[in-house]
């Protein structure tokens, strides 16, 4: 029998952690000699579960085979049987003790994962298009209780129905805290068991209802039931925050959907790869950023030393708190987006016909501007604070972009890119951190119809620790107009207008967050140097960010030049010289790359990043033994570097050392089970060593996951018809504000390419 809160208080119990501990000791004395065991209750529970599972199986659509009831999701249950939804306690049940966690969770995206109207409409579109069984791909992460219950099939209440009350809990407490195992495939790659809030003295879960007194007298067993070490790892999050579109969903082939986990694992935050351009002082996991320990303000016995792991999972979802009136959550999400995610740097000012940039970096030296000059401003945007790309997941319908304006002294707009139109739609020529999903008709999947995807026309996501350069041109007005101020702002809203018009109602206005902004002012005539602001990025890092952006824009010569400025400003900085080497490698100037890499190693002996690139040059020049020796040193320092294992495996393969190569590619698959190079090479290696069955498995994976060479025609057809966005698929272009932000239609030759201007 559960005691009421007043009864508990009469026993001297409060929900504060210290009082709870005292009460636990008292109850332990009272209940001595009364063992808490599962006993025959577990047999009864197992029999009831089997009966429930058999009942549900009779009406379940086995579209993907009786042995794969969860596809196209990768989720499964502990024994393969369905689970009665009543086996999962409600969040309210957990919340009567864990009050603060429940309050935070209720306002989170996890809590509302399967009741938001835009989600229900999108899933309904899939159900109407293909059938409800295909929506298991979505519901494995958005409504795990319904998936485990076997109700994602015809003839059962639909999501959002009052007959399915667990939809209102979405990813509830009992879901995350009942996961038994995860792997790195994503798309719901977890194993779910019936919930248990207590284990017996043998460590076995108790599935009958237990009283508060039993929990409070055995807090250690409560913790053992609901907490596992891997819950605190990024791998736990990878089960859903990494996803693919399998052929079972699209009747086509395997396509990657999103990779936040992989992006984190390759980033400086994880410290598992030597290759990021910047390093962090300590490891940050998903939980470090999204579940930070905060001072407890309510009541929750889960707090430790007065701090509780946040269950808000702050990220970028501004629509859920807006829809449900969660003012505190919206405030916190907004602050999260505005706290150090990006830097925006108005880096360079160039003029048509000028032999060199007028100012680079802007503010560092005096310069002159003439009226009537066609000027180009290079804006460098750095993803500094996110451990994954921006935007990280559904970038086909999430929307973040650069707003750029040039205004005269009176505030008159001389030119603009990234404005919102009267309909709420974003300027189609704006630089946005998005992609375009194209179907086999060569048209846009504009409502997140991922089941119809064939190809991504382009992908402008900004990866962790990387930079992008966006260029804007306009004509300098007459001197009488006064100084001109140029401003660049990174803006974010949850959905593009077209999708939210569909998901909620036409013309719906979402909250827009200005994540960060920067301005520069200059005038016709002389412009003096400007002292750096208090929080302005150091000059060497400004050059470094610019060099990274140029490298990704395939402007290799200009990138080398930028990194050389870094080396001049910070001659002791080994990575500056390594970056010169990387740019030369990308430019295929291997002989030019080696001296700078060797100099980096004199500054930082044994530096894994420099050794990795030295190894690539050695192998290219025929010194495979040298490459292997250096790659082994990299692996020793970074045992979870997929890149180092992959390159070491290929080097062994070149020497016909098949067992050694096999071990390296298997190591790659332990980090990323879907690594395409690993599938391809393991198929060959297994076959050459007589392991035909294993070879066949890897060959089948490769055949399903390799690129479709015909799919690019769909993207080209789309881009041909949409010149307003086609330029975003080109690494180096200019937004011409004189032409209302459209990309300048100028002749390009060797004389005006930055890679030729800066040897």
Order of alpha helices (4+ residues) and beta strands (2+ residues): alpha-alpha-alpha-beta-alpha-alpha-alpha-alpha-alpha-alpha-beta-beta-alpha-alpha-alpha-beta-alpha-beta-alpha-alpha-beta-beta-alpha-alpha-beta-beta-beta-beta-beta-beta-beta-beta-beta-beta-alpha-beta-beta-alpha-alpha-alpha-alpha-alpha-alpha-alpha-alpha-alpha-alpha-alpha-alpha-beta-beta-alpha
